[in-house]
Amino acid sequence: MTTTLDAPPRAAAAALGKGRPWYWWAPYAGIGAIVLYCLSPFYWMLVSSLRRSNDIFSDAPVPSPFSLDNYGAAFSEDNGFLRALLNSFLVAGITTVLVLLIGTLTAYALARLDFKFKNLVLGIVMITSMFPTISLLVPLLELFSSIGWINTYQAMIVPSMSFALPLAVWNLTAFFRQMPTELEEAAQIDGCTPAQAFRKVILPLAAPGVFTTAIITFIAAWNEFIIALSVVNEKSLKTAPVISSQFTGTTDFDAPFGTQMAAGVIVTIPLVILVLLFQRRIVAGLTAGGVK
């Protein structure tokens, strides 16, 4: 009796298997190859951080023996890595908050207000993000030197905002445009002012887009290197990417590759945790409006 009940599902599975083309596995192999290609540098960075200094140039895929000396060296007081991590959190956090505040209001105005050359304004906003950072470095240094901003946090925050704001405005403008204007009209009929309608009705509905923009902005500000390297000379103000690139060995001829790999792993961990915690909101924000 058991054989009789199990026979139809097995027959269906066999028929389904026979109906598949021989290359059914190709998409999965392609996905696996892409994932392997993307993750291999991070894996090698982790492996290198767990090697002893004498084994740093080993080609073994697994460190033997394991060693945490590089992590201890990264957090030594001479390197100042812990203070640099706090600086990175401060710069990236303030940049994200300011970009969201300014970008959300700007995007809502561009999405709802009707005025001439609105699309031109939005295009100019996007054009400003196309300039390479290195081309703006000398003017920024001249400007910050004249106003006394060298070796300050705002010298790192303001340029990061200028690079992140265009993308934030573009993303949020598209997000607000898909929301029907009837939402604000209904809220105003119920007694809300335009500002209250935006804050109590539109903003909660736009949470996926705002979350996505916030995470993208935080990652960009966290990884920023060239501006932070150029405008800050004081060790106590340097960010984690900058300070880790300036690690020194125990001697003049000692290259601290293992310590730098350990610092790279530590710097990457907050970003991985952030994406894992908010991955659903990120996907919802990126796919919002894709299907109507």
C-alpha positions in Angstrom: 0.0 0.0 0.0 2.9 2.3 0.8 4.4 1.6 -2.6 1.1 2.5 -4.3 0.9 5.8 -2.6 4.5 6.7 -3.2 4.5 5.7 -6.9 2.7 8.7 -8.4 5.0 11.3 -6.8 8.1 9.4 -7.8 6.8 9.0 -11.3 6.0 12.7 -11.5 9.5 13.6 -10.3 11.1 11.2 -12.8 9.0 12.7 -15.6 9.9 16.2 -14.5 13.6 15.3 -14.5 13.4 13.8 -18.0 11.6 16.9 -19.2 14.5 19.2 -18.1 17.0 20.3 -20.7 20.6 19.0 -20.2 21.8 22.6 -19.4 19.3 23.2 -16.6 22.2 23.5 -14.1 23.9 26.4 -16.1 22.1 29.3 -14.3 23.0 27.9 -10.9 26.6 27.3 -12.0 26.7 30.9 -13.2 25.4 32.3 -10.0 27.8 30.2 -8.0 30.7 31.4 -10.1 29.7 35.1 -9.6 29.3 34.6 -5.8 32.7 32.8 -5.7 34.3 35.6 -7.7 32.9 38.3 -5.4 33.6 36.6 -2.1 37.1 35.3 -2.9 38.9 38.6 -2.1 37.1 38.8 1.3 37.9 35.2 2.0 41.6 35.7 1.3 41.6 38.8 3.4 40.1 36.8 6.3 42.6 34.0 5.8 45.6 36.4 5.7 44.5 38.1 8.8 44.6 34.8 10.7 48.1 33.9 9.6 51.3 34.4 11.6 53.6 37.1 10.3 56.0 34.4 9.1 53.3 32.7 7.1 51.8 35.8 5.5 52.9 34.9 2.0 51.7 31.3 2.2 49.4 30.1 -0.5 47.6 27.6 1.7 43.8 28.1 1.5 43.5 27.6 5.3 45.9 29.2 7.8 47.8 26.7 9.8 48.2 27.4 12.6 45.6 30.0 13.3 46.8 33.2 15.0 45.0 36.2 16.4 48.2 38.3 16.7 47.3 40.5 13.8 44.1 41.6 15.5 45.9 42.4 18.7 48.4 44.4 16.7 45.6 46.3 14.9 44.2 47.5 18.2 47.5 48.4 19.8 47.7 51.9 21.2 50.4 53.0 18.8 48.1 52.4 15.8 45.1 54.3 17.1 42.7 52.0 15.3 40.0 52.1 17.9 39.8 55.9 17.8 39.7 55.7 14.0 36.7 53.4 14.2 34.9 55.8 16.4 35.8 58.6 13.9 34.4 56.6 11.0 31.1 56.0 12.9 30.9 59.7 13.7 31.5 60.9 10.2 29.4 58.2 8.5 26.5 58.7 11.0 26.4 62.5 10.7 26.7 62.3 6.9 23.8 59.8 6.7 21.5 61.9 9.0 22.2 65.1 7.1 21.8 63.5 3.7 18.5 62.0 4.7 17.2 65.2 6.1 18.1 67.4 3.1 17.6 64.7 0.5 14.1 63.7 1.6 12.8 67.3 1.7 14.4 68.1 -1.7 13.1 64.9 -3.3 9.6 65.5 -2.0 9.6 69.0 -3.4 10.8 67.8 -6.8 8.2 65.1 -6.8 5.2 67.2 -5.8 5.8 70.8 -6.9 5.2 71.9 -10.5 7.6 74.5 -11.8 9.5 75.2 -14.9 12.8 73.3 -15.6 12.1 70.8 -12.9 13.6 68.0 -14.9 16.5 70.2 -15.7 17.1 70.8 -12.0 17.0 67.1 -11.3 19.4 66.5 -14.2 21.8 69.1 -12.8 21.7 67.4 -9.4 22.7 64.1 -11.0 25.5 65.7 -13.1 27.1 67.0 -9.9 27.7 63.4 -8.8 29.6 62.5 -12.1 32.7 64.5 -11.3 35.5 62.3 -10.1 36.6 62.9 -6.5 40.2 63.5 -7.4 39.3 66.4 -9.8 37.7 68.2 -6.8 40.4 67.5 -4.4 42.6 70.6 -5.1 39.7 73.1 -5.0 38.5 71.5 -1.7 41.9 71.8 -0.2 42.1 75.4 -1.2 38.7 76.2 0.2 39.1 74.3 3.5 42.6 75.9 4.0 41.1 79.4 3.6 38.3 78.9 6.0 40.3 76.9 8.6 38.6 73.5 8.1 41.7 71.4 7.7 41.9 68.7 10.5 38.2 69.0 11.3 35.3 66.6 11.1 33.3 68.9 8.8 36.0 68.7 6.2 35.2 65.0 5.8 31.4 65.3 6.3 30.6 68.0 3.8 32.4 66.4 0.8 30.8 63.1 1.6 27.4 64.8 1.7 28.0 66.4 -1.7 28.7 63.0 -3.3 25.8 61.2 -1.6 23.1 63.8 -1.9 22.6 63.5 -5.7 22.0 59.8 -5.5 19.7 60.2 -2.5 17.6 62.9 -4.2 17.3 60.9 -7.4 16.2 57.7 -5.6 13.8 59.4 -3.3 12.3 61.6 -6.0 11.4 58.4 -8.0 10.0 56.9 -4.9 7.8 59.9 -4.0 6.5 60.2 -7.6 4.9 56.7 -7.4 2.8 57.7 -4.4 -0.6 59.1 -5.3 -1.3 62.7 -4.4 -4.7 61.5 -3.0 -2.9 60.5 0.1 -1.9 64.1 1.0 -5.3 65.3 -0.1 -7.2 62.8 2.2 -4.9 63.8 5.1 -5.5 67.5 4.6 -9.3 66.9 4.4 -9.0 65.2 7.9 -7.4 68.4 9.2 -3.6 67.9 8.6 -1.4 70.6 7.3 0.8 69.9 4.3 3.7 69.4 6.6 1.8 67.0 8.9 0.5 65.1 5.9 4.1 64.6 4.8 5.4 63.6 8.2 2.5 61.4 9.3 1.4 59.8 6.0 4.0 60.0 3.3 7.2 59.5 5.3 6.1 56.3 6.9 5.1 54.9 3.6 8.4 55.9 2.1 10.3 54.0 4.8 11.7 51.3 2.5 13.2 53.9 0.1 14.5 56.0 3.0 16.2 52.9 4.6 17.8 52.0 1.3 19.1 55.5 0.8 20.4 55.6 4.4 22.3 52.3 4.1 23.8 53.3 0.7 24.9 56.6 2.1 26.4 55.1 5.2 28.4 52.6 3.3 29.7 55.3 0.9 30.7 57.6 3.8 32.2 54.7 5.8 34.4 53.6 2.9 35.5 57.1 1.8 39.3 57.3 1.6 40.8 60.0 -0.6 39.1 63.0 1.0 39.7 61.8 4.5 43.4 61.2 3.7 43.9 64.6 2.2 42.1 67.0 4.6 43.1 65.4 7.9 46.7 65.1 9.2 46.1 64.6 12.9 46.1 61.0 13.9 43.3 61.5 16.4 40.9 62.6 13.6 41.7 60.0 11.0 39.1 57.4 9.9 39.5 53.7 9.9 40.3 53.2 6.2 43.0 55.9 6.4 44.6 54.7 9.6 44.7 51.1 8.5 46.6 52.1 5.3 49.2 53.8 7.4 50.0 51.0 9.8 53.7 50.5 10.3 55.6 47.3 11.1 58.0 46.6 14.0 60.9 47.7 11.8 61.4 50.0 8.8 61.5 46.9 6.5 58.5 45.1 8.1 55.4 45.4 5.9 52.3 45.0 8.2 50.2 43.1 5.7 48.6 40.8 8.3 47.7 43.7 10.5 46.2 45.6 7.6 44.2 42.5 6.6 42.9 42.2 10.2 41.9 45.9 10.1 40.1 45.3 6.8 38.1 42.5 8.3 37.1 44.6 11.3 36.1 47.6 9.0 34.0 45.2 6.9 32.1 43.6 9.8 29.8 46.6 10.6 28.7 46.8 6.9 27.9 43.1 6.8 25.9 43.3 10.0 24.0 46.4 8.7 23.1 44.7 5.4 22.0 41.5 7.1 19.8 43.3 9.6 18.1 45.4 7.0 18.2 43.3 3.9 14.5 43.0 3.6 14.0 46.8 3.7 16.9 47.2 1.2 15.2 44.8 -1.2 11.8 46.4 -0.7 13.3 49.9 -1.3 15.2 48.8 -4.5 12.2 47.0 -6.0 9.5 49.4 -4.9 7.6 50.7 -8.0 8.9 47.9 -10.2 5.4 46.3 -10.4 2.2 48.4 -10.5 
